[in-house]
Amino acid sequence: MLSRSMRMVTSCGVLGLATILLAPAESRAAFNVAPGWDLFQTVPGTMFPGLGNLQGVPLGTFNFGGSIGTQSVGTTDTILQRTQAAIAPTMTAGATTTVPLTMLALQLQTVTPVNFMGLGLDNYFVTLHAPSSGSITITWDATGLAGTFSSSINVNFDIHKGSLTGTVVSAPGGTLDTLTSSNTVWSNLPPPGAVEIRNVNQFLSGTPGDRSQDFWPGSRGPTLPPIILVELDLLSGAVHQATTTTVPEPSSLVMLGIGTIGIGAYRWRRRGRAA
């Protein structure tokens, strides 16, 4: 028979093993980022040569395909997809790997009307000519759940006059800019208020509640605002600045509603006077 002390050691060993096995996956170092999509909203500081300052035009919804289908993406105007799992070659701080990156959506417009290439004073809009390819290099810190990343993507875009679907006034076949970023932080935990969609950017391991393989660019965790992602084309001088898409504050939604009502009332009064 086992002595009392031996039984206690055995019990503690079994309990310890059970604790390890049942511990949340994200509490253990992952060093593994699953494929997924990154949702961004453009922020001030974005500009393209000839167009000046640009702002995002929200997509509203986006079709991710497969079982995910069409989802609400709120104020997202830029979507990137990591098409392969990024697995560190070693589970140590500084481990690095590179995987393909694709830009699937981009919608921008001039902040104020401009006379682009002498084609007339108007608002001009930027959309993707075709999905654009590049790569992302992910580096892990000692936790295996955060680190930094750098990216490069060849953005093939069109410039439209007047609206997102207006006449294309850029070169046939689209315009190409290579946007690069370097040493931006990331975390497996989303920033405050982030738009989360299951299997898009949330619980990418396939297990509900397990964030160990999630990837949030610019995030410093759920208590700090995200870092701005700065993408530059060193040749043309184009700059794209964006942060992870967040859900608008209730006060912002209220102000938007008040503004919409005010515009409607103004138009109604004008119609009444005209009559």
Protein Blocks (a to p, Z undefined) as FASTA:
>chain_A
ZZfklmmmmmmmmmmmmmmmmpcfklpcfkpacdddddddddehiacehklpaddddeki
acebhjlopadehjafbdcddfbdcddfbdcehiacddddddfbdcdddfbdcdehhiap
addddddfbdcdddddddddfkopaccddddddddddddehiaklccfbdehiaaddddd
ehiacdfbdcehiacdehklgoklopghiaklgccehiabjkbccdddddddfknopacd
ddddddddfklmmmmmmmmmmmmmmmmmmmmmmZZ
